[in-house]
Each structure stands twice: as structure tokens, then as C-alpha cells.
Amino acid sequence: MTDNLLGLLVVIPLATAVASVALIRHRIPQRVLGLVSFGSMLVLALGWLSEIRDGDVLVSQMGGWPAPYGITLVFDSLSGLLLCAGLVVALGCYVHSFSMLDPVTERRYFHPLIQLLIVGVNQCFLTGDLFNLFVGFEIMLMASYGLLVIGGSRRQLGQAYKYLILNLIASTVFVVCAGLVYGMFGTLNLADLARIVDARVASGEGLPPGFVGVSVLLLFVFGAKGAFFPLWFWLPDTYHTCPVPVAALFSGLLTKVGVYAVARTFPLIFAVGEARDVVTPLLLVSAAVTMLLGVLGAVSQNNVRRILAVHVISQVGYMVFGLALMTTAGLAGALYYMVQHMVVKSSLFLCCGVMERHAGSDDLDRLGGLLKRDRFLGVAFFVAAMSLVGLPPLSGFFGKLVLVREGWADHWWLSVVALLTGLLTLVSMLKIWTKGFWLPPAEQAPPAPGRDGDTGSGDLRGAYAGIGFLVVVAVLIGLAAEPIYEIAFHAGEQLTDPSAYIRAVDPHGLIAAGGATGGGG
């Protein structure tokens, strides 16, 4: 199916970013423009997702150039679910920022940068070739560098330096790998690569020398961006220093793009044939250690932001668990879990921002009594926390159930680690709930936290609206688990059997007839 309007998901935020620069000193017009941008993209994405809920694939060939010669945009079950979840997160965090972000910080190109971040994220989710996946990564990362230091404090700059260096190394390796892949196959189009790799393995011809090495290097690249073990060290301090709306947006989007890149490319291309025997054990070990060490790190922390940041790592482990299984149900479970985690984790960070506003700190030794002061916040945090834990019938339960059940037959030890991680997640969430909301306050604190970029207006209506929106969506994801999982299952089928994906990208058979001649760059 062809829909040439797919490019709007990149054009709308790009045009909004340019317009926001022109309105840089006018906060209200920028806010209205941003809301229109996110709202229109969400409506478009939900409309297209309803069209492809039975496993169809929407494709747009930029400039009318057919695959594999031109740039291909693909909206399938995998990209559709993640685009909708990402835009929900972006909208909730954006509304929340109206109350929580300092006006001076907001005027430091916050609005253009957040739109450019969405340009990169949307392009990553939509692109059908490896080179433009790299381009999407770089747009997203350049915007994230600006958002990370938008408060301008010494602490932010120090952590941004570590984040910048790691991503520059990963991006360099990525572009080198893309060049090696082009040298091996003469194409960077994902459908073309999937066809060539599958044909060479099926015929017994084998894959080119060095292919396994390139697969491992790409796993390093995507693992660094997704915070897989042992490449997670940049994340906890980075999320701890930036303003809460930015931290919430990062927690919902950035690591998921890395996980998405593995889900999109490895079952189709880079974990096929002899590469699978190397990549799969790496993913299995990484999943176990990411889950277990991540949650142990969260339990040991005493600051709400650090607990939530380290939990991003442990929950990424569940997603890697599903990817490592390389089965239809495993990939579907990972996708469903990723979608709900994007919404739930962002809502918890937004709750943390209001907790800091009330108590003046996110240190659990200085919190307490928040349930009496703010019942809405207490209920919202509890619902989101139990969703993260996986308490039925909330959204986290179904994703964990699918992953544990699918992994039990061949990798029972990994399922046990997943269950233990869930138990320790409950411990850490109850720690926040008990000390922050249930127990009486330990000491009096000033009402404003004084954290970089987080001294917004006293009116918390925007903050409550953002939290309420994301928590309601999280509950709906749990209640609508069956239809959402059905779409996720179609994504798993398309990843394990790329024939439908290839037919949609190349309906006229040019790839099969013309061989590996496209560039996609």
C-alpha cells in the first residue's frame, strides 16, 4: 500500500522547529504551535495505525524513485506502534513543561530543539534504509545534546560531555559499518538487504567474510544508544541532571530508538546464518545482566530520579530478552512491553518533577507525607509504578507474561531472572511510595527544588495535565492489551518472515530483478 503523506511525520516537526526559531521570544505562540504539531502528528499516526492493524504495510518512495534506488519510508506494525507511543509521550511531556520549565530555560531554544528531536525519532522509526537510519540518529542526538545542556549548569555540561563522547564513538562506528555493508552487498535498503542475505543463506553460498564482525559492531552501536549492558554507564547521571520534562522525554524515547534499531535490522539481516550463532548469545547474556544489575542499582539508590533512571536500564533488559528469543511471540512481547514502558516511565519522571516541587528535593530522606498534600499525584504515581512492576491488569503485566512464557522453554534461566527483576522492581517502587507518600515528612524543605531548569511557574495545571494524560494512556494500554498485542504480533511475523515487508517496499519486483544495485542514501 502506498501513502505519500508519510513524509508529513518528518516535515511537520521540521517546519514547526523553523517557525519556533522565528518566535523564540514569544512563549505562548510557540506552545500553541508545538501542541498543533504534536496533536496533528498523533492523529495522522493513529489513523495510519488503524489502516494497517491487520498486518498491512504503508510505503512512500521519496521523489518517486523506486526501491532500492531511492529513500523509502515504511509505516508497518512495528514503526506504527512506536510512532504512536512516542508521540503520546512527547505530547504529555510537552504539556508538563508548561508548568515545570523555567521561563528563561524555555526561551533557550527548548521548543525548536524538542521538535528537532521528534524529527530524528520519527525518521528512525520510518526509514527503510540503513544510511537514513544513521541520519535519523544524528538529528535526534544533536537535538538531545542541546536539550541536555539547556539549563547551562556546570553539572549538566559535565555529564553531557560523557554522553557526547560515547555517542560520537558509536556514530563513527555506525557510519563505518554502513560503508562496509554497502561494500559487501551494494545496497543499504533494508528490504534489499533482507532479500540478499536470505537468498545467500538459503542457497548455501554463505555470507561475505567480515559479515559477522559487522553484525557485532552494529550491536555495539545500537546497544550504546539503547543502554544495553555493558554500555549503560552514561544514562543514570545524564537523566539526573537535566530538567524533568527533558528527562521524561529522554527516558521514553532515546533508549527505545536503539532497541528499535536492533529489532528492525537484526531478525531481518544481521542475525541470520552464522551471525545468529554469535549475536544471539550476546543478546541473551546482555538481557540477563541488564535486567538484574539494573534493578539492583535502582534498589540501592535513595533519590527518586536516580531510581527511575537506573530502572530505565533494567526495563530495557526485558526488551532485549524478547529480541534475543528471535521468535514471533518473543519479538511481539518485546514490542508490546516497549510501547507500554515508553508511556509508564515518562509518567513516573513527570510525577517526580511535581514531588520535587512540593518537597524541594527528590531525596527520599527529605520526602514524606505527599499523599496528604497531593492525592492526585499519589494515585497517579501508584498506578504508574504498579504498571512498571507488572501488576495485573495494568499494562506491564501482559508484556512480561508473554516474555516469560515464551522464554521458559529454551531459556528458563532468563525467565527466572525476569521474574526476580520484577520482584525487585516492586521493592524499589514501594520504597518510593512508602518514604515519599505514606510516611510523615522527615523534615521541612523549601517549596521549590532549585534544580537546573526546573523552577517553573507556581501553576501546576500543565504538570497535572501531562501526568494525567500519560497515566490514562498507560491504563488504556493494559485494558486494550489484546488488540495492541495483535498488532505487535503482526510486527513479529513481519520481522521473522520479511516477504510481506519486501513486497510492500518493492511491489514491482525491481529488487529481485535488478539485484543489489540500490543505495538508499
TORMARZA-518800 format. One record per residue (C-alpha): y, z, x; residue in one letter. Coordinates in pm, whole numbers, plus 50000, padded with zeros to 5 digits. Layout:
N
YZXA...
***
This chain:
521
500005000050000M503444990850129T506615010950072D509555000650285N511565031150174L509555054150404L512235049850667G514615069850445L512925101750565L514395093950907V517595076350801V518805103350557I518875132450806P520245109851081L523115098150862A523715133950748T523895145651110A526545119551190V528555128450878A528285165650961S529855159551302V532845144251128A533075175250906L532425200051187I535275223651093R534505223650721H531565246250641R531295241250265I531205202950271P528615204550549Q526475228350345R526665206250037V525785175550243L522875193750403G521505205250067L521705169849931V519895157050241S517025182050224F516745180049846G516615142049835S514035140450114M511865166449942L511975147449613V511015114949789L508185131349983A506745148549675L506925115949481G505055096949752W502525125149787L501715122249415S501105084849466E498575089749748I496795120949615R493575100649570D493425091149937G495705060649941D497935052750240V501545040950228L502745019250518V506065004650625S506404979350908Q509844982151064M511724949251084G508854931050913G506824929951236W503134933951152P500884958451335A500184961251620P503334943051735Y506004964351569G506815000151474I504625013351194T505405042550963L502435057650780V502525082150488F498975093950425D497405126550310S497885143050650L501505133350707S502395137050337G501305173350307L503025183050631L506225164650544L506465182550209C505735216450364A508215210250646G510995200550408L510315231150190V510625253150500V513785235450615A515415239150273L514575276250247G515805284050599C518945263550546Y519905282250229V519135315250401H521515306550687S524485305950447F524375344050435S522915352650773M524595329651024L527865339751183D530685315551083P531575309251448V527935300951527T527705278851220E530645258251345R528895252051679R527145220851551Y524495240451361F524475215751072H524175183651278P521505199451501L519315210651214I519445175651066Q518525160151402L515615184551429L514315171351098I514795135451220V512405142751506G509905162251296V509775135651025N509385107851279Q506485126251444C504725130151111F505325093951004L504915073151318T501855051151363G502055046451740D501875068452047L505195058652202F507235066651893N505365099551865L506845106852208F510295096152085V509995118851782G509015147852007F512055142452227E514515140551936I513035172551793M513115190252130L516685180152216M517875194051882A515825225651938S517475231052278Y520865231152108G519745254251828L518095277952074L521335284452262V523715281351967I524755317851997G525695312852360G524455346552491S523025352252839R519695362852691R519385330952486Q520215309352786L517625327152999G514825321452750Q515975286052677A515595277753045Y511885286553037K511405267152713Y513275237052854L511305235553180I507905237153007L508835210152760N510265187553029L506995190153220I504965183552905A507175153952806S506835138653153T503055141253135V503155126752782F505045095252879V502815090453186V499745093252961C501225068052719A501645043753007G498055049453118L496755043852765V498715011352742Y497295000553077G493755007552956M493944991552611F497104970352595G498344988152283T499855020952166L499345015251793N497085043251668L495135021151428A494594995651704D493515022551949L491095037451695A489515003351635R489154995452006I487725029352103V485265029251813D484134993751891A483595001152261R481605032652191V479515015851919A478704985952141S477665007852434G480374992552653E481865026852717G485445037552768L487615028953069P487495050753382P490035078653354G490005079552975F488585114852966V491255126353212G493995111652994V492505129452691S492615162952872V496195156852986L497275148752629L495565180352512L497715199052766F500845181852632V500155189052265F498785223552343G502005232752523A504055221852224K501665238651980G501365271652177A497605269252240F496055292852495F496965294052784P500255275852719L501835300452476W503925321452712F507235305152616W507055313952246L507455351852188P510695356952382D512135323952265T511785332351895Y513005367651960H516425357452091T517715330351855C519325336151511P516865344651233V517235312151031P516605292251350V513615314051447A512175309651096A512625272051113L511045270351459F508085291751351S507425268951056G507855235351228L507735233051607L504215245251685T502855226451384K504045193351526V501895199851834G498895208451616V499555177551404Y499555155351714A496085167951807V494845163351450A496235128051430R495115114251765T492015132751882F489495127251598P490545090551589L490885082851959I490895109252232F487845129752127A485505100052086V482475092052300G482175110552629E485665125152584A484375145552290R481945164452516D484875176152728V487585181252467V485545200052206T484545229552431P488145232652546L489325234352185L486645259552088L487485283352373V491215278752319S490835286351946A488945318852009A491285331852279V494425320852093T493335339351780M492135371251945L494665376652224L497495365651995G496695391451730V496095418851990L499535411252129G501035413951780A499385447551711V500755461452039S504385452551961Q506905475651794N509655450951700N509295431051380V510495398451534R508105401251826R505195409651596I505915379151382L506495356851685A503215366351851V501465361751517H502555325351526V500235322151826I497245339251661S497585318351346Q497755286251550V494295296751669G492945292051316Y494305256651311M492735248951650V489475263351511F489445236751239G490375209151483L487585219451722A484965215251449L485855178051420M484305176651073T485865165250747T485865200250595A487005216450919G489975192950954L490795197450584A490685235250622G492965233650926A495465211850736L495485234450430Y495925265150649Y498725248050841M500625239650523V500495274950384Q501255290650721H504425269950762M505805284450439V504495320150476V505515325550837K509025312350778S509455335350477S508425365550687L511025357350951F513675354050680L512655388350545C513035402050897C516625389850904G517525409750590V515665440150729M517875438451037E520965435350819R520025467050629H518875488450922A520825474651216G517655467951417S514155453451397D512715482451597D510105499251376L511125533351513D514585528151362R513455513651029L512155531050719G512985535950353G513735499150294L511645497749977L514035521349801K517075503049933R515885467849854D512915464149619R513165426249611F512855424749988L509925449149983G507985429149724V508745395749892A507665408450234F504465423750095F503455391649915V504165370350222A502385394950453A499265395850237M499325357850225S499315357650605L496425382350608V494465361250359G494195384950063L492785366049760P494105348449558P497055342849794L497365311249999S495945323350331G492595332950178F491385298250085F492195282350421G490425310050613K487455308350378L486975271150441V487265275050818L484905304950843V482325288850616R482475255350797E482215271151141G479405295551057W476505271351103A477165258951456D479885282351588H479215315451414W480835334651701W484115316851637L483915325751268S483405362051369V486495360451589V488425345751294A487335374451067L488235400451331L491625383651377T492215386151002G491415423351009L493815429651297L496455408751119T496155432650826L496655462051065V499845447251211S501285438250870M500545473150735L502255486951043K505455468750950I505105477550582W504445514450644T507135520650906K509705496550765G509395500850391F507255530650294W508145559150531L511595575450515P514175562450765P513765576751113A517465576451192E520725562651065Q521795528851201A524865507151154P524535481650875P524955450651094A522485442451371P524925426951615G522255402151723R523445369251864D524435345351587G523205368051305D526345385851187T526945365250876G528805374350559S528015405550359G526915384450062D523115381950076L522625358549781R521825329050005G519385350450206A517585362049891Y517515326649751A515875313250068G513295341350077I512525338849706G512105301149724F509605302550011L507645332049869V507315314849530V506105283049702V503605303549904A502205318849584V502015284549420L500095270749719I497505298049664G497305292249289L497095254349336A494565256749620A492115232049464E494445201749419P496115207949757I492765211249930Y491625179049763E494495160649931I493675178550257A490035167750222F491135131450189H493055136550514A489875149650679G487975119150558E490645095450694Q490545112951032L486765112351068T486485076850932D489605056751028P488585025050843S490905031850547A493785040150782Y493225008050980I493024986450664R496275001150533A498144995550861V496634960750910D495824946050567P495704910250702H493274917350986G495684908951267L494444937951479I490804927551452A491624890951503A494244893851775G492674921351984G494614946652184A497944929952231T500434952252049G502834976652198G504264997151918G507095007552146G
***
